[in-house]
Structures are given as structure tokens and as C-alpha cells.
Amino acid sequence: MRTLQLTLEEAIEICKALANEHRMQMLNVLNQGPLNVNELSELLQIPFSTAAVNVKKLEDAGIISTEIVPGRGSQKVNSKKYDRIVINLKLPEPQLENNVILDMPIGEYTDCEAEPTCGLVGEHSILSIIDDPRSFYEPGRKDAQLIWFRSGYLEYRFPNRVPYGARTEKIELSAEVCSEAPYHKLDWPSDITLWMNGVEVGTWTSPGDLGGKRGFLTPDWWATHNTQYGLLKRWQINDKGSFIDGTRISDVTVDKLNISEKPFISVRLGVKKDALNTGGMNMFGKRFGNYEQDLILKINYANTSGIK
């Protein structure tokens, strides 16, 4: 899927170009493949001059491309350049000197436990056998873009890039997750717990298994009656305690995670067998769901020894 990422400022001209019914219809028609202005004029039942003006507007905005191809003589054909346009309403966070950001594909777990219903799906196909826990140990798991299980966990080891002698001040994990029911079920609560370096950080109750309408990134081959998307959750541990989306969930502080003691940072997400709500878990990669990201770990630290 060809995606154009824009800031608010960059989106101004694009939005002007799209604010026209004929131009929107043209983009829809160009899903069929490249067309010349005559063909667009006939399909949309508009005058040639009107079609030509609107093609020029889309071309100037960078949404379509025009090239000369051999035909009956040479002719100009128009093609759609992108399948999706994303406008980022929030400015990207600056990469601070004392800040580490780590991105982990969801299939790169180092340990797991999964009980049916369970399975793994890649961007283009199902990976191995559905509802067979042995599938979670296949080498192809690294290509997973959607992973689900009724109970169990996935554990990841992020590289520890906090400088020696530095003090970890805050650590944040973000992931797109939801409950796991057969197909999907909006009212299906599940208690999803985070552990970090073996310490239980806290639990969030997912409201349900979300489906029925296609996720923004979910491939067309994955039927809409299946799980489609999750909720983007952010766990944060600092010197005051542990929080999820700003709401306090436990008294675990960042010093209790002993970040400096290991060469890696262990992150485990899962559903306990004895949880109050054992509604399973779905985890989404950057090619499935509503958010174009895998697991992201952010660490803020303070230099205490003069080392940079």
C-alpha cells in the first residue's frame, strides 16, 4: 500500500485539490488503472476541458502522475500515485539527547505461551496452522502482523541502550491491542497485563474484540467479520508510579525495574489464566489495524556520571 505522510502544513494544497467532487471521482476511477483524459471525460460524463483542468489540479498537487506512453501515436495517461494519504495532526516528538526510542516488530518475541483460540497472520496470508500453539514457534512468526490467543503471553527483549552510569527517569511502552473472541465481539472484556523485567506493572481491561468494519491498515483479504483493529495503549512508568494513558494503575516506580542490571529490557504482555476477565488478546503490527506501528519503547534518562 503506497502511503503519503503529511504534516498539517504540507496537507493544505492536497486538501484544496481534493475539495472537488470531480477530482474525488477521478481518483476513484483511477483505482481501475491508468487512464487518459478522454477516458476520464467519458467515464465521468463531463466535458473534456473540465476533465483536463481537474487532472492538472491533481497533478500539480502531486496526487497523480502523468506520463507519455506509446499508443495510436503518443498519448498521456494518468495514474494514481498513492493508495492512502495520512495527515499527522500532531507534530513528531523531537529526538532528545537523553531519549531512546526502540521499535520492535510484534513477531520478534523471545518467549511465548498461547492457548486456543490462537494464531498468527502476516500481511498477505495466515502463518502456519490456526489454533495450534506450535505455530508460535515457527521461524515465519517474525513476519506476523496480527497475533492472538485466549490466554498466555508474548515476551520481548529490547536492547538496553541507556548509557552506563545514567539514571532511567521514565519508560513508556505503546502497543495496539484488544480482546480475543471467536471472529469478533465488541462486548468481550479482557484483563491485559504488562510485566517489565519480571515486575508486574499493571493491568488494563480491554472492552472487546474490535471488528465489523475494516481497520485502516488491515489488508482486504482479511474478512471484516474477523478482528480488524485494536486500541493504542500507552503504559508509562516513572518515579511517581505506573500509568496507562495517564491513569494510575500501580505503585511500581521506574527504579523497581532495575534497568541498569541487564543488557536487555524484558517486556511481557498477556492475559493471566486466573484473570477476572479472561477474554484473550490480539496484538497488531504496523501493517494491520488502525495504527502504523509495532511495539514502541521510549526511555528517558539523566546522565549522572558525565558520560554521553
Secondary structure, DSSP 8 states (H G I E B T S, - for coil): --EEEEEHHHHHHHHHHHSSHHHHHHHHHGGG--B-HHHHHHHHT--HHHHHHHHHHHHHTTSEEEEEEESSSEEEEEEE--SEEEEESS------TTEEEEEE-TT--SEEEEEEEEEEE-SSSEES-TT-GGGGGSGGGGG-SEEEEEEEEEEEEEE--S-TTEEEEEEEEEEEEE---SS-BSS--EEEEEEETTEEEEEEEE--BEESS--SS--TTS-TTSEEE-EEEEEEEETTEEEETTEEEE---GGGG-GGGSSEEEEEEEE-TT-SS---EEEE-TTSSSSS--EEEEEEEEESSS--
